[in-house]
Amino acid sequence: MLLKTKRARFIAAASAMAMTAALTTGLMATSAAAAGQHNHDGFGLRLDRVFIIMLENHSEQSVIGDPNNPYITSLATEYGQASNYYGVTHPSEPNYVAMISGSTWWTNTDNPANRFDHTNLIDELTAAHISWGAYMEAMPAGDQLADYWPSSADPLYASKHDPFVLFSDIRDNPAELANVKPYTDLAGDLNGPNAPRFVYITPDECNDMHGGVYDAIAGYPETPCPYNNTNDDPFDVQLKKNADAFVHTAVTTIMSSRAWTRHSAIFVVSDEGDYTGVTANGGWDSPAGCCDSPVLPAGDPDINAAWPGGLYGGGLVPAIVIDPSGPRHYVSDVAYNHYSLLRTIEDAWDLPELGFTSDHEQVQTMDEFLTRH
């Protein structure tokens, strides 16, 4: 609590200066990336494959150590935990976009019509001949362009949690779009001869702790899953248990596959913190953040008229790094966010640094959790 209090005081005192600095840094960072800047901080770092499992709308304090998340907590205890890792902003969609492009592109909405015409991680991976696959639970097979499934009223799948279909150059390219697959394809692909090196996993809305599905959907025993009202109320307990079981199955699937090597890593993170109905924050519990989170003006229409202005981060979220050759029982309090994760991947594979990932003053790599040659 002391850390959060100090951070809040700092934000209140520095928001005006941060506004100018953030905009200036953003332009510099984007320009550097556009120029093809490479960084070799990852020299000697070996990452055969990267797996990301993305959870939803829960803070670090409501997940790690919670009795309804015993498996996720055990991973944090046994492997690496980034205890000072933040979402980039609120709500969901800009966090997913930031994680694969290095910027929110001035978006703070979940509008499924949003499109992003910017260089992204997939462009870099394709140029470097690094294979990839995105596995979306409950995404209708053969219909990667659906905004929701089965409906907007019961969005078990929602495109706001699938950033790949929000970028025009992926969306409009059938060869790239074919790499966005139903989650049911994961096990087969990881045990096949051409397992992807970059793997992104999005559970459905009942398994990622999001909620909001009010009807039973055939073939999905985790449904229904209403939104929770408070931490650890009956609905929240069920969401956490669902997520814990999903992560257990997904991690087991990865670790038991042919694709898993002693120099691969799994990152388990949430997009943003708790939704607790705090009006001034747009409903979110905390706007705390770091590492080039956006600075938004007072009364921003995407937040609330009561928003006082300042840093609009995504709050502290659970972040776990599983590297079988990396440190064990390791906790770091270095400030990280989704830009840090992206930069870690880019530097390890000698890719250009996109957007804010080139701001080395604020955005650090997460190499401390990983092994070198």
BELVENZI-V128215 format. One record per backbone hydrogen bond with DSSP energy under -0.5 kcal/mol. CO is the residue of the C=O (numbers start at 1). NH is the residue of the N-H. If there is no record, write none. Layout:
BEGIN
CO/NH, CO/NH
END
This chain:
BEGIN
1/5, 2/6, 3/7, 4/8, 5/9, 6/10, 7/11, 8/12, 9/13, 10/14, 11/15, 14/18, 15/19, 16/20, 17/21, 18/22, 19/23, 20/24, 21/25, 22/26, 23/27, 24/28, 25/29, 26/30, 27/31, 28/32, 29/33, 30/34, 31/35, 32/37, 33/36, 37/353, 40/43, 42/45, 44/373, 45/47, 49/265, 50/199, 51/267, 52/54, 52/201, 53/55, 53/269, 54/203, 55/271, 57/275, 58/318, 60/63, 60/64, 63/66, 66/69, 69/73, 70/74, 71/75, 72/76, 73/77, 74/78, 75/79, 78/329, 79/330, 80/321, 81/83, 81/332, 82/85, 84/336, 85/317, 86/338, 87/314, 91/95, 92/95, 92/96, 93/97, 94/98, 95/99, 96/100, 97/100, 97/101, 98/101, 98/102, 100/121, 102/356, 104/107, 111/114, 115/117, 116/118, 116/168, 120/123, 120/124, 121/125, 122/126, 123/127, 124/128, 125/130, 126/129, 129/131, 131/197, 131/198, 133/200, 134/136, 134/181, 135/137, 135/202, 136/139, 136/183, 140/143, 143/146, 147/159, 149/156, 149/157, 152/155, 154/151, 154/156, 156/205, 157/149, 158/161, 159/162, 162/165, 163/166, 163/167, 164/167, 166/116, 166/168, 167/170, 167/171, 168/172, 170/173, 172/174, 173/177, 174/178, 176/179, 177/180, 179/134, 179/181, 181/136, 182/185, 183/186, 185/189, 186/190, 187/191, 189/192, 190/259, 192/195, 197/50, 197/199, 198/133, 199/52, 200/135, 201/54, 201/203, 202/137, 204/207, 204/208, 205/211, 208/56, 212/214, 213/225, 216/218, 217/220, 220/217, 220/223, 225/212, 225/213, 230/233, 233/237, 234/238, 235/239, 236/240, 237/241, 238/242, 239/243, 240/244, 241/245, 242/246, 243/247, 244/248, 245/249, 246/250, 247/251, 248/252, 249/253, 250/254, 251/255, 252/256, 254/257, 257/260, 261/264, 263/48, 264/324, 265/51, 266/268, 266/322, 267/53, 267/269, 268/320, 269/55, 272/58, 274/276, 274/285, 277/279, 278/281, 278/283, 279/282, 281/284, 283/276, 283/277, 283/278, 287/313, 288/315, 290/293, 294/296, 294/312, 296/310, 297/300, 300/303, 300/304, 304/307, 307/299, 310/296, 311/313, 314/273, 315/87, 316/60, 318/270, 319/82, 320/268, 321/80, 321/323, 322/266, 323/326, 330/81, 332/83, 332/84, 336/86, 337/340, 337/341, 338/342, 339/343, 340/344, 341/345, 342/346, 343/347, 344/348, 345/349, 346/351, 347/350, 352/354, 354/357, 355/358, 356/359, 358/360, 359/362, 359/363, 362/364, 366/369, 367/370, 371/46
END
